[in-house]
Amino acid sequence: MKNKFYFIGIIVLVALIIPVTAAHAQRRNFIHEAPDFNPAHFTARAFDDVIAATSGEHNITGTYISELIFLRQSGRVLTFQSPNNSTTRDMQIQSAPEGLSQGQRVRVYYYVTSSWIRTGNQYNGNVAWGVFAIKRL
């Protein structure tokens, strides 16, 4: 009888460890994660499409995932380039990540907020970009 309970205990322990290990394996590919990061809240979208949406005269707020090329870092400002090399953008990050190298392809989980104010015949806009997480590809 004692061996039966020991066997059941091992099965329960393995059942508890496997999901944690799988989640850890998936997470270890992240170079950076904000404390409140949840990948389920992000929408995959081509970077050039997001840039086009923010360049209009519309107020846009969203959280997106794009595959980008890392160019450089200056403190807490990271510069990324679209895969087709057509556009670059600086993005703010909470803390400076380690382990990024120039030219590295990464998946970036980011937010963008654009607000436009019309003054007479002109539109004045402000666009903010920020990084929640960076994942190795």
C-alpha positions as CSV (number, residue, x, y, z in Angstrom):
1,M,0.0,0.0,0.0
2,K,2.9,2.3,0.8
3,N,4.3,1.9,-2.7
4,K,1.0,2.8,-4.3
5,F,0.9,6.2,-2.5
6,Y,4.5,6.8,-3.4
7,F,3.7,6.2,-7.1
8,I,0.7,8.5,-7.0
9,G,2.8,11.2,-5.3
10,I,5.3,11.0,-8.1
11,I,2.6,11.3,-10.8
12,V,1.1,14.4,-9.0
13,L,4.6,16.0,-8.6
14,V,5.4,15.4,-12.3
15,A,2.0,16.8,-13.4
16,L,2.8,19.9,-11.4
17,I,6.3,20.4,-12.6
18,I,5.8,19.9,-16.4
19,P,3.6,23.0,-17.0
20,V,6.0,25.2,-15.0
21,T,9.0,23.8,-16.9
22,A,7.2,24.4,-20.3
23,A,6.3,27.9,-19.3
24,H,9.9,28.6,-18.1
25,A,11.3,27.2,-21.4
26,Q,9.1,29.5,-23.4
27,R,9.9,32.5,-21.2
28,R,13.7,32.0,-21.3
29,N,13.7,33.2,-25.0
30,F,12.7,36.6,-23.7
31,I,15.5,39.2,-23.5
32,H,13.3,41.6,-21.6
33,E,9.9,41.5,-20.0
34,A,8.0,44.2,-18.1
35,P,6.6,43.1,-14.8
36,D,3.0,43.4,-16.0
37,F,3.6,41.8,-19.4
38,N,0.9,39.4,-20.7
39,P,1.5,38.3,-24.4
40,A,-2.3,37.6,-24.8
41,H,-3.0,41.4,-24.8
42,F,-1.0,42.0,-28.0
43,T,-2.0,41.8,-31.7
44,A,0.4,40.7,-34.4
45,R,0.8,43.5,-37.0
46,A,3.4,44.5,-39.6
47,F,5.5,47.3,-38.3
48,D,5.0,49.4,-41.4
49,D,1.2,49.1,-41.0
50,V,1.4,50.4,-37.5
51,I,3.7,53.3,-38.6
52,A,1.2,54.2,-41.4
53,A,-1.7,54.2,-38.9
54,T,0.1,56.6,-36.6
55,S,1.2,59.0,-39.4
56,G,-2.4,59.9,-40.2
57,E,-4.5,62.4,-38.4
58,H,-6.2,59.8,-36.1
59,N,-5.7,59.1,-32.4
60,I,-4.4,55.6,-32.1
61,T,-3.7,53.5,-29.0
62,G,-2.8,49.8,-29.2
63,T,-0.4,47.0,-28.2
64,Y,1.2,45.1,-31.0
65,I,3.8,42.4,-31.8
66,S,6.2,42.9,-34.7
67,E,9.3,41.2,-35.9
68,L,12.0,43.9,-36.1
69,I,15.7,44.4,-36.4
70,F,17.5,45.9,-33.4
71,L,19.8,48.7,-34.4
72,R,21.1,50.4,-31.2
73,Q,20.5,51.4,-27.6
74,S,21.1,54.7,-25.8
75,G,20.2,54.3,-22.2
76,R,16.5,53.4,-22.1
77,V,15.9,54.2,-25.7
78,L,16.0,51.4,-28.2
79,T,16.1,51.9,-32.0
80,F,14.4,49.2,-34.2
81,Q,14.1,48.9,-38.0
82,S,11.4,47.2,-40.0
83,P,12.5,43.9,-41.7
84,N,12.4,45.5,-45.1
85,N,14.7,48.4,-43.9
86,S,12.1,51.0,-44.8
87,T,11.6,52.6,-41.4
88,T,13.2,53.0,-38.0
89,R,11.7,54.1,-34.7
90,D,13.0,54.8,-31.2
91,M,11.1,53.1,-28.4
92,Q,11.3,53.7,-24.7
93,I,11.8,50.8,-22.3
94,Q,11.5,50.6,-18.5
95,S,15.0,49.2,-17.9
96,A,17.9,48.7,-20.2
97,P,18.0,45.1,-21.5
98,E,21.2,43.1,-21.9
99,G,21.9,40.6,-24.6
100,L,20.9,42.5,-27.7
101,S,23.3,42.9,-30.6
102,Q,23.2,45.2,-33.6
103,G,21.3,43.6,-36.5
104,Q,19.6,41.0,-34.3
105,R,16.1,40.0,-35.4
106,V,13.7,40.0,-32.5
107,R,10.0,39.9,-31.8
108,V,9.0,43.1,-30.0
109,Y,5.8,43.5,-27.9
110,Y,5.1,47.2,-27.8
111,Y,2.5,49.9,-27.3
112,V,1.9,52.9,-29.5
113,T,-0.2,56.0,-28.7
114,S,-0.7,58.8,-31.1
115,S,-2.7,61.9,-30.4
116,W,-3.4,64.6,-32.9
117,I,-4.8,68.1,-32.2
118,R,-6.1,70.3,-35.0
119,T,-5.1,74.0,-34.7
120,G,-6.6,75.9,-37.6
121,N,-5.6,74.2,-40.8
122,Q,-2.8,72.2,-39.2
123,Y,-2.6,69.0,-37.3
124,N,0.0,68.7,-34.5
125,G,0.7,65.1,-33.4
126,N,2.5,63.3,-30.7
127,V,3.4,59.6,-31.0
128,A,4.8,57.6,-28.1
129,W,6.3,54.2,-28.5
130,G,7.2,51.8,-25.7
131,V,8.5,48.3,-25.3
132,F,6.9,45.7,-23.0
133,A,9.0,42.7,-24.0
134,I,11.6,41.5,-26.5
135,K,11.9,37.9,-27.6
136,R,14.7,36.2,-29.4
137,L,13.7,34.6,-32.8
